[in-house]
């Protein structure tokens, strides 16, 4: 290894996983991170409840909106940079490096691997926003992208293209950078599977002190509150679906039952681990989603192909303009949708990135980045084209409830689309089941991530600890829903989004650290130069 590589080598660190851990009551906890996180979780929840959910929501919304408005260009250019950085890695010689070492083998089949990363990284969003978001843009529900004329033919292509812009290459590149950094430093350098490990080339042993503790604590809080928010809001959406499909009138009681059921199944899943739990559920998800997609495609075939072309052309024609924050006359739309989306992707990147890292050993950097960025984007493009295209056609041609009334209740938009299609009840029931399984996969994968961080980066923490964090997420969601309703959950969501600003800076430094780390291994993949004697 040359002098430059030695300078950034991290194989000589004397850090040992678990050196600050405490084993007690069946737990194996990294005391500074676990203890501080627990205190901050309790203080945050008590403060939110004491101040009052509505007051807290207004305050946190003001903070969130202030960050989005003041740092809009920063979020936009940072996200553009992450995408460019990822594609440069794909094209560079560094793409040959294999996660886990030159001879590492993949632990999961490619299909199962893609199913797991997809279920953790997106999942439920496809079902609700796959129909609601394109319709919102098409009908000027909250502004239109680039101020196109609502209900026009141009608006259809723009609506579908802008939806893919928010759910495609840019967002997944954020997850990919975090996931690749974590996987590389954990499996190639033997460091703990924790956010702090990615900064060893920059900060050295200080990464194991309070600087690293702070980064990991922020990751725990963002992940736990993000999961609790999604679980609570998801329970409300699922309840709306149950009420619509089965004619029930369920309220808070039904919502709490759904949270309890999801938490119970997620607990069973984390007890079985990734192979016996998360992988099985993710494969079930993938099969069910594929069946649903095929059936809806067949039923709505007349609008599918035009919508697919409209999505591709709308995205290709407008992606550069949508990516540029300057000179825009649709700033309200950009702040309310694009900048918020980038902040949300960034705030969730520690959770999704760490889970993807856990399941990605044995892949080359190039294979990893293509799979994590391109494949989900392609699947999402097809999904949004089918569901979003059918929904827009119903609105444009005044078909069904959606065509008559437009967007009224986001949680019911999908079911309103089904109501105007054959076998609507079967489609609705399959979607409700799919929604619940997606909730479970998010809950169990998120719990495994929090468990790893609070165990000092270990991937084999005790089962009681895994179950504890799963139940904690469900309990927070249930308490917030019971005491403060939707306002409390949205206050948590706004709080999570505000963490995107410091995490964006963390991700930018992570790119620098990743390059330094990768350069220490590229020499192993260079072809040997033959000696004079061999020549």
N, C-alpha and C positions, 0 to 999 in steps of 0.2 A: 504494500500500500504506500502511495507516495505521501509527501509531507502534507499536501492539501487534504487528502483523505484522512490522515491521522488527526489533523486538527479538529475534524468534525466527527471522528469516530466516537460512538457512545457505548461501545462494547466493554469499556473498562470501568463503567460506573459500578460502585459498590453498593448501590441501592438494592435492597431485597424486598420482594413483595411480602407485605404483611409485617414489616418491621415495627409499625406503630399499631398493629391490630390487637384487639382484645377478644378472647374467646370466653363467652359466658352465656348461659341460658340457651345453648344451642345456636348462638350467633357467632359470627366471625367478622367483627366490625373494625373499620379504620376509624379510630376514635375521634380525631379532629374533624373529619368530614361528617361522620355519622352524628356526633353529638351536636355540632354547630348547626347542621341541617335540621335536626329535630327541633332545636330551640327556635330557629327562624321560621319553620313551618308553623309551629304553635303560635308564635307571636304574630305572624302574618294573618292567620285565620282569626285569632281573637281580635286583632285590630280591625279587620274587615267587618266582623260581626258587631263589634262595639260601636264603631262609627256609623254602621248602617249600610246595607248593601247598595241602596240607591246613591247615597252620598259617596261611598267608596267608588262606585261605578263612574259617577260624574268626575271625580278627582282623577282616577286612573285613566279615564278616557281623554281628559284634558292633557295629561302627561303623554299618553300614547300619541294623540293627534299632534301635539307640539313637536315630539321627536320625528314623526313622519313628515311634517311640513318643513321643519328646519334641516333635516338631514336627508331629504328626498334624493338629491343628486348623489349623495354618498352611497345610499342603498342601491341606487340604480347602477352606478359605475362599478361598485364593488361586486355586484352580481354579474355584470358583464365580464368583469375580470376573472371571476371564478370559472365561468364557462370557457373563456379563452385559455386560461391556465390549464384546465383539464384537457382540452383538445391539443394543446402544445405538448403535454405529457404523452398523449396517445401517439403523436407523430415522432416524438423524440426517441433516442436510443434507450432512455430510462424506462420506456414502456415494456422492455424485455424482462425487467426485474420481476421475479416471482415472489409473491407474498408468502413468507414462511421459509424462504431459502430456495436455492436453485433446484433442489430435488423434492420440494414439498408437494404433497398430493392433495387434491380437493377432498373435502370431507362430505360434501353434499353433491348430488347430481345437479346439473345445470338447471333443469326444470324446477326442482325443489328450491334451489338457491334463488332463482328469479321470483318464484311464488312467495317466498318468505320476505325478501326485500321489498316486494311490491305491496304485500299486505301490511307491513309495518310502516312503509313510507307514504302510502296514499290511502288505499282501501276505501273507507267509507265516503271519502270526499267525492269519488267518482259517481256514486249513486245519487247523491243529492245535488251536487253542483254540476254534474254532467248534463242535466236538463235545465236547472235554474239559471246558471251563469250565462250560457248563450242567449237564453230568452231575455234575461235582464239587459244585456247589451243591445239586443235586437230591438227591444221596445222602449229604450231610454228609461229604464226603471230607476237608474241612478246615474244618469249621464251615459254617453256613448263614447267608445274609444275613438280618439282622433276626431271627435265631433262629426262622425258620419251621420247622414240623415236616417233617423229611425224608420223601421219597416221597409226600407229599400232593399234592392237586390245586393247593393254594396254592403248594406248593414249586415246581411246574413253572412257573407264571407268574412267581414271584419269581426263579427261576434264569435264565430267559430275559431278564426285565427287567433284572436286575442285570448280566448279561453285556453288554447293550446300553449300560447305564450306564457300563461301563468302556471300551467301544470306540466310543462315539458322540460326542454333542455336546460333552461336557466335554473329552475328550482332543483332539478336532480343533480346538477353540477355542484350545488351547495352541499347536498348530502354526500356526494361522491368524494369531495375534498376531505371532509371530516372523516369519513369511513376509511379512505385510503391511508390517511395519516395515522389513524389509530391502529389499523391492521398492520401497517409496516413496522411501526415502532414496537408493537406488541409481539409480532411473530418473527420479525427479522432481527430485532435487537434485544428481545427478551425482557422488555420493560412492561410494567403493569398496563392492563387494558383500561386506561384512564386518560382523560383529556390532558392532564398535566404532562404525561409522558411525551406528547408531541412537541413539547417545548424544550426538551433537554438539550438539543443542539444550540439553542439560543441562550438559555438561562443556566445550563449546567445543573449542579446540585441544588441550586435555589429552587428548582422545580419541585423538589421534595419538601420544601418548607411551606410557609403560609401563602406564598404566591401561588403555588400549586393547589393548596387547600382551597383558596378562594375560587379558583377556576372550577374545581370539581364541585364545590358547594353550589355555585351558580348553575351548574349543569343539573345537579340533583333537583333544585327548586324549579327550574324551568321545565324539566321532564315531568316531575310529579304533578305540578299544578296544571301543566298542559294536558296530561292524561286525565286528571280529575275533571277539567273543564270539558274535554271531549266526551268523557263518559257521561257527565251530567247532561250536557246539551244533546248528546246522542240519545240518551234515555227519553228525553222529551220528544225528539224526532221519531224515535221508534214507537213511542206511545201514540203519537199522531197517526202513524201508519197502522197500528193495531186498531185504533178507533175507526179509521176510515175503511179498513178491509173487513173487520168483523162487526162493525156497527156498535162498538162498545163506547162507553163514556168514561174511560179511565182518566184519572188525574194524577195527583202526586203519589197516590198509593201504587198505581201501575208503574210509575217511573221508578220508585224505590224497589219494587219487585224486579224490574229489569236490571237495575244496578246490582242488586244482590245476586241474581242469576249469572250475570256476566262475570262478576267478581269470583263467584264460586267456581265456574268453569275455568276461568283464567288461573285460579289457584291450583286446580287439578293439573292444568297444563304446565305451569312452572314446576310443579312437583315432578313431573315426568321429564323435564328438561327440554332442550331444543329438539332432539331427534324424536322423542316420544310425544311431545306436546305441540310446540310451535310449528314444526314442519308438517305434522299431520293436519292441523287445522288450516295451515296456509294452502296445502294441496287441496283440501276440501273447498276452500274459498275459490281457488283458481278454477276448479272443475265447475262449481256452481255458477261462477261469473261467466265462464265460457258458454255454458248452456243458455244462460239468460241472454247473452249477447247474440248468439246464433239465432235464437228464437225471435228476438226483437228485430234482428236484421232481415229475417225472412218475411216477417209480417209487414215491415215498413220498407220493403225492398225498393219501391219506386222512388223514395226520397233518399235512400242511403248513398248510392253512387254520386248523385249530384252534390250531396252534402260532403262526401269524402273529398271530392275535388275542390269544393268551396273552402274546406278547412285547410287543405294543403296550399292552395293558391293564396288564401287570405293570410296565412302565417308567413309564407315566403315573401309576399309582397310588402308586409308591414312590420316584420320583426325588427328591422333596423330602426325604423321610426318609433316603434313602441319602446325600444330599448334606450332611446335618447331622451333625457329629461329636459333638455334645453329647447326653448322656443315653442313649447307646447301650449296650445290654447284649450286643452282639456285637463288642466291641472287638478281640478276637483275629482274627476274620474281617476286620474293617475294616482293621486294620494289615497283615494278610497279603495282602489283595487290593487294596482300594481305594487306600489310601495308597501302597502299593508301585506300583500302576499310575500314579498321578499323578506319583510321583517318576520313573518310567521315561519317561513321556511328556515330562516337563520336561527330563530329561537328554538325550533324543533331539531336542528341539526345535531346537537350532542346526543339526543336520544336515538334518532334514526341512524345517524352515522355510526354510533357505537354498536348498535345491533347488527348493522350490515357488516361491520368489521369482524364481529364474532363468528360470522358464518362464511367468511370469504377467504380463508386460508387455502393456499394452493393455486390461486389465480394469478396470472401475470398482471402487471399494472395496466397494460393495454387492454387485456380481456376484461379486467375489472371495470375500468372506466367506460368502455363501450357498453357493457352489460348494464351498469348502474344508470347511465345517462341516456343511452339511445333506445334500449329495449322498452323501458317504461314509457318513454315519450311516444314510441310507435304504438304501443298498446293503447295509451291514453288518446292518441289521435284518432284511432279507429273507434274507440268507445264514445268519445265526445261527438264524433261525426255522426254516429248512429243515433244516440239518444238525443243529443242537442239538435241534430238536423230534423228529426221527427218532431221534436217539441216546437221548433221554429215554424215548421210547415203547418202544424196545428194552429199556431197563433196567426200565421199569415192567411190561412184559409178558413179561419173561424170554426175550427173543429173542436168539439167537446168543451169541457169546463175551462181548460186552459185557453182555448181559442176565444171563448166568450168573455172570460173575466181577466185573462192575463195572470201575472204573478200576484197571488194573494197571500199564500202561506208557503214559504220556502220548503218546509218539511213535507208538504203534501204535493208539491209540483210533480214529482215522479209518478205518484199514484194518479194524479189527474191525467197525465199522459196515457197511462195504462187504461184508464176508464174508456178511452176512445178507441181501444184496440181489442181484437179477439182474445179470449181467454184472460181477461183482465184480472180476475180473481187469482188465477194460478200464478200469473206474473207478480202480482202484489205479494202473495204469500212467499214466493221464492225470494223476492227482494227483501222482505222483512227478516227472513232467516239469514240471508246473506249479510244484512246490516248487523245482526246480532253476532255472527261469527267474526265479522270484521272488528267489532268492538272487542271481542275476546282476544284476537290476535294482537291488537294494539295494546291492550292491557297487559297481557303476559310478556310481550317483547319489551315493553317499557319497564315493567317490574324487574326483568332480568338485567336491564341496563342500570337502573338505580341500585340494584343489589350489587352489581359489579363495582360501581363507583364507591359505594359506602363500605365495600370490603377491601378497599385499597387497590382495586384493579384485578382482583381474582375473578376467574370465570367459573369457579367450582365452589362457591360459597354454600353454606348449609341450607338444606331445604326449608327449615323454619324461617330463615331470613328472607328467602324468596317469597314465601307465602305472606310474610309480614308486610312487605312493600306492596304486594298485590292488594291486600285488604286495606292498606292505608289509602291507596288511590281511590278505591271504592267508597271508603268511609268519608273521605273529604268531599267527594262528589255528592254523596247522600246528605251529609250535613249541610253543605252549601245549598242544595236544592230544597231541603226541608225548611231551613231557616230563612234563606234569602231569595229562593227561586232563581229565575233566569238572571236577575240583576247581579246576584252574588257570583254566579258562574261567569258572566260576561266581565265582571270586575277582575276575576282571576285571569281571564283570557287577556284583558288589556294589560295586566301586570306582566304576564308572560311575554307579550309582544315588546314591552319596553326593554326586556333583556337582550333584544336583538342588536341594539346599538353596541354594547360592549362585546357581544359575541361576534359581531362583524369584524371588529378589530382583532379579536382572537383568531378568526379564520384567516385574515390577511397575514398575520404572523405565522400561522400554521403552514401557509404556502411556502414561506421562506424556509421554515424548519424542515419541511418535507423534502425540498430540493437538496438541502444540505445532507439529510439522511440518505436519500437515494444515491447521491454521488459517492458515498462510501462503499457502495456495493456494485456499481456499474462495471468495475474492473473485472469482476468474476464472469461477466457475460461477453467480454471482448474476446475475439478469436486469438489464440496464441500465435505469436510471431515465430516462424520457424528459425532455428539457429542456422549458422553458416554450414555446420556439419550436415544438418538434415537437408539443407538445400542442395 
